[in-house]
């Protein structure tokens, strides 16, 4: 009985590993367009999104990304949260209802 459970557990673990390796294959659905969804919004509140990084490249083979900090945010990443003065060109805002 103990031997049977060991074999069953090994088979389930092998299946889980195979399925875990398959997940990244389904990750990219539309590489040119994306969206951001904010759950739990409050009516009348304004939500602002800031572009802090620019995607320089994506390597599909190794699933790696290369980013550059937007020039408006360089000070923030050099000095920390004490710098928080991005220009309006680095963000867009919308009101959710």
N, C-alpha and C positions, 0 to 999 in steps of 0.2 A: 504494500500500500504506500509506504514512504517513497519507494522507488518510482511509483507511478506519479505521485505528486511532484517529485523532482523533475521528471520528464515533461510533465504538463507545464510546470513553471518555466522550464527552459524554452519550451516551444512558444509560450506566451511572451516571454521576454524577447525572443528572436523576432516575433511578429511586431512587437512594439518598436523595436529598433529599426526594422524595415520601414514601418509607417512613419517614424520620426524623420528618417532620411528623405522621405517623399514629400514632406511638408514644404521645404523651400522651392520645390519645383512648381508649386501652385501659387507662390507668393506674388509674382509679377503678372498682373492682368492687363494693365495699360501703362506702359512706361512713359508715355508722353503727357498724361493728364492725371491729376490727382484731386482729392477733395479732403476737406477737414470738417468733421462733424462735432459740434459741441452739444453734449447732453446736459439736461438739467438747467437750461437757460431761464432767466427771469425776464418777463415781459417788460419792455421799456429800458432795459440795460443795454449798454453798448459794449461789444466785445472787440478787442483789437488784436490783430495778429502781426507779428514782427518777423521780417525775413532777416535772420541772423547769419545764415550760412548760404553759400551758393554751391550747388552741385557741379563739380568740375568734370567728373567722369564716373562711370559705372562699368565694372568688369563683370559681365554675366557669368563667365566661366568660373571665376573664383568668388563671385557674389560679394565683391568689395566696392566701396564707394570712396571718392576723394572729394573733400569739401574745402572751401576757402571761406574765411570769415569776411562778411560784408564790411566795407570800409567804414560805414557808420557805426559799427559795433567793435572795431578794433580796440578802442580805448577801454571798453567794458571788459574785454577778455584780458587786457594787459594789466589793468588796475583793479578789477573786481567790480562789485555792485555799486561802488561809489560813483561810477560814471554811468549815467542813464539819460542820454540826450540824443536819441536817434533823429535823423531828419525825416520829414513826412514821406520822402520817396521810398523809405525802407519798409513801410507798412501800409496796409489797407484796413479799413474797418467796416463793420456792418452792424446793423441792429437786428436782433432776433426778436420775433414776436411769438 
